Structures are given as structure tokens and as C-alpha cells.
Amino acid sequence: MIKHIHWKNKNREQGGILGLKRDEATNKVTIASLRGNALPVEFLLSILNAGLKEGWEKEAEKLHLSRKNPWLVSRYVSTSGAEDYYLTVLSNPVWKCAYNTAHIHISMYGKLNEDLNLWLGDIPPLLNEILKNYNSSEPDYVYAYTPTLNEHEFIPPSTPSGLLETIEAIKSMKALSGDN
């Protein structure tokens, strides 16, 4: 499933288009900025609600609860003010082996300026921690739709445009007609 999500915030004259993809087989969710401004983090919940099907949060929580290992979310704030949220899983308590399974970066301006690639079950603990630190709000305008286009109509790269031939044909026509 692929969705395009147009969003706009009139007060700050910001907006853009995001791509949201969910792989139903693996429950991987990807959000990529396709055009415009980086998304303010306070709009993340609205974007997920617009792009994923209704009830996604219950499904995500169910996947999260199926986790087999202990976990924690940590927040690292850099000196610039940028924040990184990490979901860490304790895979082997005997050997004290832990690793990060998911990560969300928020710029010092409170924006998501990196693509998100998350397992649906990793979203609840990360989003919960983010919502504790940022007020969730709605953009002035949000519209999600399934993009459609016919890739077969596109001309492959490195294909001549035909301009040179057209110019030559025009020159030939002018020469034949005596129009200089």
C-alpha cells in the first residue's frame, strides 16, 4: 500500500507531500518526504492517521505486545537541540546483549528531516515517548490518496527529446520554401 499525503500549515506557510508505504507482509512502514518542507513532529500522529487504515494504532499495539524481549525507549538530545529516540531491545539478558531496533530523528527545529523506516510494532513506544515531549496537533490541511500513474507512458532516461530533429526539419522547410 502506497499513499501520498499532502499537508499544509498556513500559519507558518509550510507544506509538502509525504509518501507513506506499508508492506502488509512485513508490517514495515516507511514515510518519505517527496516535496516541500520537512514535517513538524507535532503532525506525525495526524499523518499516520491519514495514511494508515483506521484502527492502525490498535494493530500496532498488538504487534508491540507480541514482542518477545524486554525493551526501552531512550532519548538523546544533542548540543544543537536535535533529538534522537531509540527503541532498544534486550535480546540476551545473561550476556547483557541489547541493540537498537528503531530510531526517529527530530531536528533542532522540531522537524522530521529524515525518512522513517519502522516496523509497525515499533511505532507505539517511540510515538508515545515523542508525544510526551511534543504537543500533537493537526496541520491546517491533510489529504491522503493512493497515487496512480502509468509508468509505461514515461520515456526512459537518455532517450533523445527529438528537439534537434524538429529544429532540423524546420530549417529544411524554411530552406525549401525560400523563407530565410
PEKAKA-V238056 format. One record per residue. RES is the residue in one small letter. BURIAL is b if it has 9 or more other ideal C-beta (glycine too) atoms within 8 Angstrom, else e. Layout:
res=RES burial=BURIAL
res=RES burial=BURIAL
This chain:
res=m burial=e
res=i burial=e
res=k burial=b
res=h burial=b
res=i burial=b
res=h burial=b
res=w burial=b
res=k burial=b
res=n burial=b
res=k burial=e
res=n burial=e
res=r burial=e
res=e burial=e
res=q burial=b
res=g burial=b
res=g burial=b
res=i burial=b
res=l burial=b
res=g burial=b
res=l burial=b
res=k burial=b
res=r burial=b
res=d burial=e
res=e burial=e
res=a burial=e
res=t burial=e
res=n burial=b
res=k burial=b
res=v burial=b
res=t burial=b
res=i burial=b
res=a burial=e
res=s burial=b
res=l burial=b
res=r burial=e
res=g burial=e
res=n burial=e
res=a burial=b
res=l burial=b
res=p burial=b
res=v burial=b
res=e burial=b
res=f burial=b
res=l burial=b
res=l burial=b
res=s burial=b
res=i burial=b
res=l burial=b
res=n burial=e
res=a burial=b
res=g burial=b
res=l burial=e
res=k burial=e
res=e burial=e
res=g burial=e
res=w burial=b
res=e burial=e
res=k burial=e
res=e burial=b
res=a burial=b
res=e burial=b
res=k burial=b
res=l burial=b
res=h burial=b
res=l burial=e
res=s burial=e
res=r burial=b
res=k burial=e
res=n burial=e
res=p burial=e
res=w burial=b
res=l burial=e
res=v burial=b
res=s burial=e
res=r burial=b
res=y burial=e
res=v burial=e
res=s burial=b
res=t burial=e
res=s burial=e
res=g burial=e
res=a burial=b
res=e burial=b
res=d burial=b
res=y burial=b
res=y burial=b
res=l burial=b
res=t burial=b
res=v burial=b
res=l burial=b
res=s burial=e
res=n burial=e
res=p burial=e
res=v burial=e
res=w burial=e
res=k burial=e
res=c burial=e
res=a burial=e
res=y burial=e
res=n burial=e
res=t burial=b
res=a burial=b
res=h burial=e
res=i burial=b
res=h burial=b
res=i burial=b
res=s burial=b
res=m burial=e
res=y burial=e
res=g burial=b
res=k burial=b
res=l burial=b
res=n burial=e
res=e burial=e
res=d burial=e
res=l burial=b
res=n burial=e
res=l burial=b
res=w burial=b
res=l burial=b
res=g burial=b
res=d burial=b
res=i burial=b
res=p burial=b
res=p burial=b
res=l burial=b
res=l burial=b
res=n burial=b
res=e burial=b
res=i burial=b
res=l burial=b
res=k burial=e
res=n burial=e
res=y burial=e
res=n burial=e
res=s burial=e
res=s burial=e
res=e burial=e
res=p burial=b
res=d burial=e
res=y burial=b
res=v burial=b
res=y burial=e
res=a burial=b
res=y burial=e
res=t burial=e
res=p burial=e
res=t burial=e
res=l burial=e
res=n burial=e
res=e burial=e
res=h burial=e
res=e burial=e
res=f burial=e
res=i burial=e
res=p burial=e
res=p burial=e
res=s burial=e
res=t burial=e
res=p burial=e
res=s burial=e
res=g burial=e
res=l burial=e
res=l burial=e
res=e burial=e
res=t burial=e
res=i burial=e
res=e burial=e
res=a burial=e
res=i burial=e
res=k burial=e
res=s burial=e
res=m burial=e
res=k burial=b
res=a burial=e
res=l burial=e
res=s burial=e
res=g burial=e
res=d burial=e
res=n burial=e
